[in-house]
Amino acid sequence: MAHRDARRAPGPRPGVRRYLPRKLSTKGAPASSGGKAGAITYYAPWGNLALFYKDSDPASGLITLGTLDGGVEALRKPGPLQVRFERAE
């Protein structure tokens, strides 16, 4: 997914989220995990990616996919944000 607008998440979870065009498989994934600052996660019940700018409590269906390179400062700034995901080697 390259250069898509992301929206700051309203509500209790501190992060930015982007809904995917289709849900990902959760086969073999843990039932829950916590959103740590800098985490790239998939929230299976809604089918969205979430990037956390600060730590959050564990949530059922939250799957950690990876971590951000370079910190979370850009996620804390107001306004639209463009992000690009690349597969790590």
N, C-alpha and C positions, 0 to 999 in steps of 0.2 A: 504494500500500500504506500503510495508516494504522494506527498504534498496534498493532503486533505485537511480541510478545516477541522479543528477539534474544538469542542465546547467544554468550558469549565463545568464540572459536575455540581448541580445544586444538591442540597441535602447533606446528610451526615458524612458521606465519604469524601475525603479531601483529595480530589484528583481531576483529571481531564479524561473525557471518554469519547470514543468514536464507535458508532454502530457499524458492524460488518455486513456485507451483502448476504452472507449466509453464516450459519452457526458452525463452529469448529467441533471436531470430535473431542470428547473428554475421556475417551477410553484410556484407562491406566492412570488418570490424574487423581491427586488427592481430593478428598471430599471438601476440604476448605483450606484456606491459607490467609495470612494477614497481609495487608497492603503496606509494605515498607516504603519509605521515601525512596524514590528512584526506581521503583518496581514497575515493570511492564506486565500487566495482568490481563486475563480474559475472564469476564464475568459470564459464566455459562447460562444462567437463567435469562438474561437479557440479550446475550449474543453480542456483547460489546468489548472493545479493548479499553483498559483504564490505565492511566499513568499517574502514579501517586507522587504528590509534592510534599507530603508529610506522612508519618506513620499512621496506620489505622488499625482498628480491631480486626481479628479474623472474621471471615464471612464464608458461609456455605456457598459453594459454587464458584469461589474466586480462585483462579489458577494462575500462579506466577509463571510467566514465560521467559523473563529475562530482566535485565537492569539497564538503565540509561547510562550512556557514556557521558561524562562531563558534568554531572550534577543536575539539580532540579530547579535552579534559579529561573530559567525561562518559563517553567510551569507556574511560577508564583506571580508572574506579571499579568495584569488585566488585559483583556482583548483577545482577538483571534490568534491562533498559533498554528503554524504549519510544521508538520513532522514527517520524517521519512524513516521507514523501517528497512533494515538490510539484514540479510542472513549473515551471522558471524561464521567465520571459517574455523 
